[in-house]
């Protein structure tokens, strides 16, 4: 891009500069913790904050001459650029404190944090300073609801419109998207709900038996549906059934549509939950999966008794299906059917407008009803049977969009699995790593299962999976739009 063409994108880059500055200021939180605890990571955050803030300031100042409201192109470019560039700055504290960490691994760790994926390349988490582990899960928390949704609540105060930005960041067909007349008020309402849920989760984890900072760190991880932990053994380190129960409850809450939570909170009524068409399917599939895998694993005597089987099955079905990714047991020890089943759940279980990944339950319901309609049409060609979501008919345009997304989702999995396989990764590891990263779940199977991590991959393979996580967080289309030649024609 040169001259006038480059200047045409200044509004997006100007907003990106503001986002980078805000991101740098967010690092003050772990810095304050590092100073308060004297855990040795103070200098790492000092350096990261200075570099991040002044990089954002320079970009903002250099592009300030062309400020205006964001348009459709600007929104797509800004969202894609944000999720590619912010991990560079998110990796700075990690690289400063862990000099042995390569730029590739540091970028992967930061992408995994901000996309709320939870796949890690680090070991020795128990020995890391509290502030470093806090920063890793705080990135989950920021990315779980979406950096852009946070900034949309702030940009209007700085004279920058945020509606196109919000649409690009939340491409799912969210219900009752216009919760308030102004898009910034909507973003603020969603973030208020998210903050209240996080506080409740942290307090509940503390009451269940976690120490103060462990409770805070895991509260960010659970409500952001990220999966990073302060322990190498993940949540299994604590061996606490009450903690596992709290994590399950709040993971389920974070996997529901935050619009529904906000409406229920603002109206002080459970009616929004009863009207949400995703919730019955969500809990029906969840309970069926727990019952099925419990019965199945009992036949193989995978655990000592029925209670242990239900405990581990329920936790991992909830954790993987919601894309949380915390573990209490190495479920790759289960028969392959059970492993594939829980991995498959992570592809569609999280509801639209939630912190979870995958194609979302709403799309899965629409696909199911469309298949059912086509079967009925085969028997009764003249039958008129519209696809409905709740009481509302689904437009043909939405149907086509869902079918198109589902196709590109499957093509992405197959293509990236073949790329990893061609680079030397064993097939099960390659497939599960792509599925886990595209769904922002975290742990996969075999060499990237819950008892392992992504440390053993080559630089090329790590970059492929970093790209996969960003694709998944932006639900593929938002990122692919920016890669098309048509997008850059002015």
C-alpha positions in Angstrom: 0.0 0.0 0.0 1.4 3.4 -1.0 0.3 7.0 -1.0 -3.4 7.5 -1.2 -4.1 3.8 -0.9 -2.2 3.5 2.3 -3.9 6.6 3.7 -7.3 5.1 3.0 -6.6 2.6 5.8 -5.4 5.2 8.3 -8.7 5.3 10.2 -8.4 1.6 11.0 -4.7 1.9 11.9 -5.5 5.0 14.0 -8.1 2.9 16.0 -5.6 0.1 16.2 -3.1 2.5 17.8 -5.7 3.3 20.5 -6.3 -0.4 21.1 -2.6 -1.1 21.5 -2.3 1.7 24.0 -5.3 0.4 26.0 -3.8 -3.0 25.9 -0.5 -1.7 27.3 -2.4 0.0 30.1 -4.1 -3.3 31.0 -0.6 -4.7 31.8 -0.6 -2.4 34.8 -2.8 -4.9 36.6 -0.2 -7.8 36.6 2.6 -5.2 37.1 0.9 -4.0 40.3 0.6 -7.6 41.5 4.3 -8.2 40.7 5.2 -5.2 42.7 2.9 -6.1 45.6 4.2 -9.7 45.8 7.8 -8.9 44.9 7.8 -12.0 42.6 10.6 -10.8 40.3 8.6 -10.1 37.2 8.4 -6.3 37.7 11.0 -5.4 35.1 9.4 -7.6 32.5 6.1 -5.8 32.8 7.8 -2.4 33.0 9.5 -3.0 29.7 6.4 -4.5 28.0 4.2 -1.6 29.1 6.6 1.0 27.8 7.1 -0.7 24.4 3.4 -1.4 23.9 2.1 2.0 24.9 4.6 4.0 22.9 4.2 1.7 19.8 0.4 2.4 20.0 1.0 6.1 20.5 3.3 6.3 17.5 0.8 4.5 15.3 -2.1 6.7 16.5 -0.1 9.9 16.0 1.1 8.9 12.6 -2.4 8.2 11.3 -4.3 10.9 13.2 -4.7 13.1 10.1 -7.3 10.8 8.5 -9.6 10.0 11.4 -13.2 9.4 10.6 -16.0 6.9 11.6 -15.1 3.3 10.8 -16.7 1.8 7.7 -17.3 -1.8 6.8 -13.8 -2.3 5.3 -12.2 -0.6 8.3 -14.1 -2.8 10.7 -12.9 -6.0 9.1 -9.3 -4.8 8.7 -9.1 -3.5 12.3 -10.5 -6.7 13.8 -8.1 -8.9 11.8 -5.1 -6.7 12.5 -6.0 -6.5 16.2 -6.0 -10.3 16.7 -2.7 -10.7 14.7 -0.8 -7.8 16.3 -1.9 -7.8 19.9 -0.3 -11.2 20.6 3.1 -9.6 19.7 2.7 -7.2 22.6 1.1 -9.8 24.8 4.2 -12.0 24.4 6.6 -9.3 25.5 6.3 -9.9 29.3 6.8 -13.7 28.7 9.9 -13.1 26.5 11.3 -10.6 29.0 11.0 -12.9 31.9 11.7 -16.2 30.1 14.7 -15.4 27.8 14.9 -19.0 26.7 11.4 -18.7 25.1 11.7 -18.3 21.4 9.6 -15.6 19.6 7.6 -18.3 17.9 6.6 -20.0 21.1 6.0 -16.7 22.9 3.7 -15.6 20.1 1.9 -18.9 20.2 1.4 -18.6 24.0 0.0 -15.1 23.6 -2.3 -16.0 20.8 -3.5 -19.0 22.8 -4.1 -16.6 25.7 -6.0 -13.8 23.8 -8.1 -16.3 21.7 -9.0 -18.1 24.9 -7.6 -21.4 23.5 -5.4 -22.5 26.4 -2.9 -24.7 24.5 0.5 -24.0 26.0 4.2 -24.5 25.2 5.3 -23.8 28.8 6.3 -26.2 31.5 7.1 -25.5 35.1 4.0 -23.4 35.6 4.1 -24.1 39.3 7.4 -22.2 39.5 6.4 -19.2 37.5 5.7 -15.9 39.3 2.1 -15.3 40.2 2.0 -12.2 38.0 3.1 -14.1 34.9 0.5 -16.8 35.4 -2.0 -14.0 36.1 -1.1 -12.2 32.8 -1.6 -15.5 30.9 -5.1 -16.0 32.2 -5.9 -12.3 32.2 -5.3 -12.5 28.4 -8.0 -15.2 28.4 -10.4 -12.9 30.2 -9.7 -10.0 27.8 -10.1 -12.2 24.8 -13.0 -14.3 26.1 -15.5 -11.5 25.6 -13.4 -10.0 22.9 -10.9 -7.2 22.9 -13.0 -5.3 20.3 -16.2 -5.5 22.3 -14.3 -3.9 25.2 -12.9 -1.2 23.0 -16.3 -0.5 21.3 -17.5 0.7 24.7 -14.6 3.2 24.8 -14.1 4.3 21.2 -17.2 6.5 21.1 -15.7 8.6 23.9 -12.8 9.2 21.6 -14.9 10.1 18.6 -14.7 6.8 16.7 -17.9 4.9 15.8 -18.0 1.2 16.8 -20.9 -0.4 15.1 -19.0 -2.0 12.2 -16.3 -3.1 14.6 -18.9 -4.8 16.8 -20.4 -6.6 13.8 -17.1 -7.8 12.6 -16.0 -9.0 16.0 -19.3 -10.9 16.7 -20.2 -12.5 13.4 -22.5 -15.1 14.9 -26.3 -14.6 14.4 -26.7 -13.3 18.0 -30.2 -13.0 19.3 -31.5 -9.6 20.3 -28.2 -8.0 19.3 -29.6 -4.5 19.8 -30.0 -4.9 23.5 -29.7 -1.1 23.9 -30.1 1.7 21.4 -26.4 2.5 21.3 -23.9 -0.1 20.4 -21.5 1.2 23.0 -24.1 0.7 25.7 -24.6 -2.9 24.5 -20.9 -3.6 24.8 -20.9 -2.0 28.3 -23.9 -4.1 29.3 -22.2 -7.3 28.1 -19.0 -6.5 29.9 -20.8 -5.6 33.1 -22.4 -9.1 33.0 -19.0 -10.6 32.3 -17.3 -8.8 35.2 -20.0 -9.8 37.7 -19.8 -13.5 36.5 -16.0 -13.4 37.0 -16.2 -12.0 40.5 -18.8 -14.6 41.5 -16.6 -17.3 40.0 -13.5 -16.2 41.8 -15.3 -15.9 45.1 -16.8 -19.3 44.7 -13.5 -20.9 43.9 -12.0 -19.4 47.0 -14.9 -20.7 49.1 -14.4 -24.1 47.5 -10.8 -24.3 48.7 -8.5 -22.5 46.3 -6.0 -19.9 47.8 -6.5 -16.3 46.9 -4.4 -15.9 43.7 -5.1 -19.4 42.5 -8.8 -18.5 42.7 -8.3 -15.2 40.8 -6.1 -16.9 38.1 -8.6 -19.7 37.5 -11.6 -17.4 37.6 -10.2 -15.5 34.6 -9.5 -18.8 32.9 -13.0 -20.3 33.6 -15.1 -17.3 32.7 -13.0 -16.6 29.7 -13.3 -20.3 28.7 -9.5 -20.2 28.2 -7.9 -23.2 29.9 -4.6 -21.8 31.1 -3.7 -22.8 34.7 -1.1 -21.9 37.2 -0.3 -25.6 37.6 1.3 -28.1 35.2 -1.4 -30.6 36.3 -4.1 -28.1 35.5 -7.1 -28.2 37.8 -6.3 -31.9 38.7 -3.4 -30.6 40.9 -5.9 -29.6 43.5 -7.9 -32.8 43.6 -10.9 -30.9 45.0 -14.4 -32.0 43.9 -15.9 -28.8 45.1 -13.5 -26.7 42.9 -14.3 -28.9 39.9 -18.0 -28.4 40.5 -17.6 -24.6 40.7 -15.6 -24.6 37.5 -18.2 -26.6 35.7 -21.1 -24.3 36.8 -19.3 -21.2 35.7 -18.0 -22.8 32.4 -21.6 -23.6 31.6 -22.7 -20.1 32.4 -19.9 -18.6 30.2 -20.9 -21.0 27.3 -24.4 -19.5 27.2 -25.2 -16.3 25.3 -24.2 -13.3 27.3 -27.1 -11.4 25.8 -29.4 -13.7 27.6 -27.5 -13.2 30.8 -27.7 -9.5 30.4 -31.4 -9.5 29.7 -32.1 -11.7 32.6 -30.0 -9.5 34.9 -31.4 -6.2 33.7 -35.0 -7.5 33.8 -34.5 -9.5 37.0 -36.3 -12.4 35.4 -35.5 -16.0 34.3 -37.8 -15.5 31.3 -34.9 -14.8 28.8 -33.4 -18.2 29.6 -36.8 -19.9 28.9 -37.1 -18.1 25.6 -33.5 -18.8 24.5 -33.8 -21.5 21.7 -30.2 -22.8 22.2 -30.4 -23.7 25.9 -32.7 -26.8 25.6 -30.4 -28.3 22.9 -27.3 -27.3 24.8 -28.3 -29.1 28.0 -29.9 -32.0 26.2 -26.7 -32.8 24.3 -24.6 -32.3 27.5 -26.7 -34.6 29.6 -26.9 -37.3 26.9 -23.1 -37.2 26.4 -22.4 -37.5 30.1 -24.8 -40.5 30.4 -23.5 -42.2 27.2 -19.8 -41.9 28.1 -20.4 -42.9 31.7 -22.1 -46.1 30.6 -19.5 -46.7 27.9 -16.5 -46.3 30.2 -18.0 -48.4 32.9 -17.8 -51.3 30.5 -14.1 -50.8 30.2 -13.6 -50.2 34.0 -11.7 -47.0 33.1 -12.1 -45.7 36.6 -12.3 -47.4 40.1 -16.0 -46.9 40.6 -19.2 -45.3 39.3 -18.7 -42.0 41.3 -15.2 -41.6 39.8 -16.4 -42.3 36.3 -19.2 -39.7 36.6 -16.9 -37.2 38.2 -14.2 -37.4 35.4 -16.7 -37.8 32.5 -18.9 -34.9 33.7 -16.0 -32.5 34.2 -14.3 -33.2 30.9 -17.5 -33.2 28.9 -18.3 -29.8 30.3 -14.7 -28.5 30.0 -14.1 -29.6 26.4 -17.6 -29.0 25.0 -17.6 -25.4 26.3 -14.0 -24.9 25.0 -12.7 -24.3 28.5 -10.0 -26.9 28.2 -9.0 -27.4 31.9 -8.3 -31.0 32.8 -8.4 -33.1 36.0 -7.4 -36.4 34.3 -5.6 -37.6 31.2 -8.6 -38.5 29.1 -6.4 -39.8 26.3 -6.3 -42.9 28.5 -9.9 -43.5 27.6 -10.9 -45.7 24.6 -10.6 -43.7 21.3 -14.4 -43.4 20.9 -14.7 -41.4 24.2 -11.8 -39.2 23.2 -13.2 -38.4 19.8 -16.7 -37.8 21.3 -15.5 -35.1 23.7 -13.3 -33.5 21.1 -16.3 -33.5 18.7 -18.5 -31.7 21.3 -16.1 -28.8 21.4 -17.0 -28.1 17.7 -20.5 -26.9 18.3 -21.7 -26.9 21.9 -20.9 -23.3 23.0 -23.8 -20.9 22.3 -23.7 -17.9 20.1 -22.7 -14.7 21.8 -20.7 -16.7 24.4 -17.0 -16.8 25.3 -16.7 -20.3 23.7 -15.4 -21.4 20.4 -16.5 -23.7 17.6 -19.3 -23.3 15.1 -21.8 -22.5 17.9 -24.9 -24.3 19.0 -27.2 -21.9 17.0 -25.6 -22.9 13.7 -25.7 -26.6 14.7 -29.5 -26.3 15.4 -30.1 -24.6 12.1 -28.1 -27.3 10.3 -30.0 -30.0 12.0 -33.4 -28.5 11.2 -32.3 -27.9 7.6 -31.3 -31.5 7.2 -34.6 -32.6 8.7 -36.5 -30.3 6.2 -34.6 -31.8 3.3 -35.5 -35.3 4.4 -39.2 -34.3 4.7 -39.0 -32.6 1.3 -37.7 -35.9 -0.2 -40.9 -37.6 1.0 -43.3 -34.7 0.4 -41.9 -32.4 -2.4 -44.7 -29.9 -2.1 -44.6 -29.5 1.7 -43.9 -26.0 3.0 -41.8 -26.4 6.1 -39.8 -23.3 7.1 -36.8 -23.7 9.4 -37.6 -22.0 12.7 -35.4 -21.0 15.6 -37.7 -20.7 18.5 -40.8 -19.0 17.1 -38.9 -17.1 14.5 -38.5 -18.4 10.9 -34.9 -18.5 9.7 -34.4 -16.6 6.4 -33.0 -18.3 3.4 -30.0 -15.8 3.5 -29.2 -17.0 7.0 -29.5 -20.6 6.0 -27.1 -20.1 3.1 -24.7 -18.3 5.4 -24.7 -21.1 7.9 -24.2 -23.7 5.2 -21.3 -21.7 3.7 -19.7 -21.3 7.1 -20.0 -25.0 7.9 -18.4 -25.9 4.5 -15.5 -23.6 5.0 -15.1 -24.9 8.6 -14.8 -28.5 7.4 -12.5 -27.5 4.5 -10.3 -25.6 7.0 -9.9 -28.6 9.3 -9.1 -31.0 6.4 -6.6 -28.6 4.8 -4.7 -27.7 8.0 -4.7 -31.3 9.1 -3.0 -32.2 5.8 -0.5 -29.4 6.2 0.5 -30.5 9.6 0.6 -34.2 8.6 2.8 -33.3 5.6 5.2 -31.5 7.9 5.7 -34.7 9.9 3.0 -34.6 12.6 1.3 -38.0 13.3 -2.3 -38.0 12.0 -4.3 -38.2 15.2 -2.1 -35.4 16.8 -2.4 -33.3 13.6 -6.2 -33.7 13.4 -6.9 -33.1 17.1 -4.5 -30.1 17.3 -6.2 -28.4 14.4 -9.7 -29.1 15.8 -8.6 -28.0 19.3 -7.1 -24.8 18.0 -9.8 -23.9 15.5 -12.5 -24.5 18.3 -10.3 -22.6 20.8 -10.4 -25.6 23.1 -6.8 -26.1 24.0 -5.8 -29.7 24.6 -6.2 -32.2 21.8 -5.2 -35.9 21.7 -2.1 -38.0 21.6 1.0 -35.8 21.7 -1.0 -32.6 22.4 -3.3 -34.2 25.0 -4.0 -32.8 28.5 -0.9 -34.6 29.9 1.3 -33.0 27.3 1.5 -29.6 25.5 2.4 -28.0 22.2 6.1 -27.6 23.1 7.3 -30.5 20.9 6.1 -29.0 17.6 8.5 -27.3 15.1 8.4 -23.6 14.4 6.4 -24.1 11.2 3.8 -26.3 12.9 3.5 -23.8 15.8 2.9 -20.9 13.3 0.2 -23.0 11.5 -1.6 -23.5 14.8 -1.2 -19.9 15.8 -2.9 -19.0 12.5 -5.6 -21.6 13.2 -6.4 -20.2 16.6 -6.9 -16.7 15.1 -9.1 -18.2 12.4 -11.2 -19.9 15.0 -11.5 -16.8 17.2 -12.7 -14.7 14.3 -15.0 -17.6 13.0 -12.9 -17.9 9.8 -14.8 -15.5 7.5 -13.8 -12.2 9.2 -10.1 -13.2 8.7 -10.5 -14.6 5.2 -12.3 -11.5 4.0 -9.2 -9.5 4.6 -7.1 -12.0 2.6 -9.2 -11.7 -0.6 -7.9 -9.4 -3.4 -11.4 -7.8 -3.7 -11.0 -6.4 -0.2 -8.0 -4.4 -1.1 -9.5 -2.8 -4.2 -10.5 0.8 -3.6 
